[in-house]
Amino acid sequence: SYTIELAKKIESLQVVKDIRWNAGTPKLGDIGILADAVTYGRPSSMSLSHAKFSTIKPICDALEGNRSVKVLSFGAISAGNKGMKLLSPVLCNKKTNIESLSFCSDTLDRNGMKYLAKALKVNATLKALDLSGNKIGNRSTALLTDAIQRSQSLETLNLSRNCITYAGAKSIAGYLKENVILRDLNISHNSLSYEGMCLVVESLNQNLGVKLRFYRNDIGSDNRAKLQAM
């Protein structure tokens, strides 16, 4: 099995470049092997899907202070808020070097976003953040944009499929007016109106280097052409 192969590599002191677990909730023994692989395998990336709280905790414990993992992906996490609470200290730890984070959970709400916002205010390594598909809404968007307002590292932000409307667009526009580091913003598949998109696009006049993706919002084809011409 996959974890048996990991265990063999760890025992022989081999480098484990990538750790990927997409087979549902791992058994107790497998969780230990995955955590050991993070600690001793010196992986550069880790991807974990369909994990429960019992799986995330030992993985996050192993990630604290880990210098090798640069790409971290948590997909379809069932314990969104608890998972983010565990992940927050990892992002706050100055010894970690995570540059890319993807976190998707249909149970992540404003309470979980508070933990992420706290971490992002002090994190100095994250370059790419993918929160697509979380349905976080406007208030969580405001928490997030406030936290990354003065980020000197974040270059890519994916907020697609998050139920963001006009109020969220105002928060995003305010962020874009102040931050000149971001280079790629995806706000597709939300509920943004033409008026909300105008706020976002107009804010880019002060940050011309951003690539903006806004497919599948409530703006209409005619208004899309107007926005592209702004």
Residue, then its C-alpha position, 0 to 999 in steps of 0.5 A: s500500500y501507499t503508506i507501506e511504501l512511505a514507511k520503507k522510504i522513511e526507514s531507509l532515510q530516503v527523501v519523500k518529495d510529495i505526500r498525497w493521500n486521497a483515499g478517504t480517512p486513513k486508519l490510525g496506523d496510516i496517520g502515524i506513517l503520514a506524520d512521520a513522513v512529514t517529520y523525517g521524509r523532508p517532503s516539499s509538498m503534501s496533499l490531504s483529501h477527505a480528512k477528519f479532525s483526528t487525521i489533521k491534528p497529528i499532521c499539523d503537529a508534524l508541520e509545526g517548525n517543518r522547513s521542507v514543506k512548501v506546498l500544502s493542500f487540504g481538500a474536502i475537509s469535514a472539520g473546517n473550523k477545527g482544522m483551521k484552528l489547528l493549521s493557524p499555529v503552523l502558519c504563525n510559526k516562523k520556522t515553517n516555509i509554506e508558500s502555497l496553501s489550499f484549503c477547502s471545506d464546506t464547514l468553514d465559516r467565520n469562526g474558522m476564518k478568524y484563525l486564518a486571519k490571525a495567522l495571515k497577519v504575521n505570516a511572511t512566506l505564503k505566496a499563494l492562497d486557494l480558498s475556493g469552494n468554501k462558501i465563506g461569504n461577505r463577512s469572512t471575506a472582510l476578515l481575510t482582506d483586512a488580514i492580508q492588507r499589508s502582506q508583502s508575500l501573497e501574490t495569488l488569491n483564489l476566492s472563487r465559489n464563495c458566495i461573495t456579493y456586493a459587500g464582499a466586493k467592497s472589501i476586495a476593492g479596499y484591499l486592492k487599493e492598498n496592496v500592490i503585491l498581489r498578481d492574480l485574483n480569482i473571484s469567479h463563480n460568486s454572486l457579484s453584481y455589475e456594481g460590485m464588479c465595477l468597484v473591484v475593477e476601478s480599484l485596479n487602476q491603482n494596481l495595474g499588475v493584477k490578473l483578474r478572473f471573474y467568470r460566472n457572476d451576475i453581471g450579464s454579457d454586455n456588462r462584462a464587455k464594459l468591465q473589460a474595457m474599463 
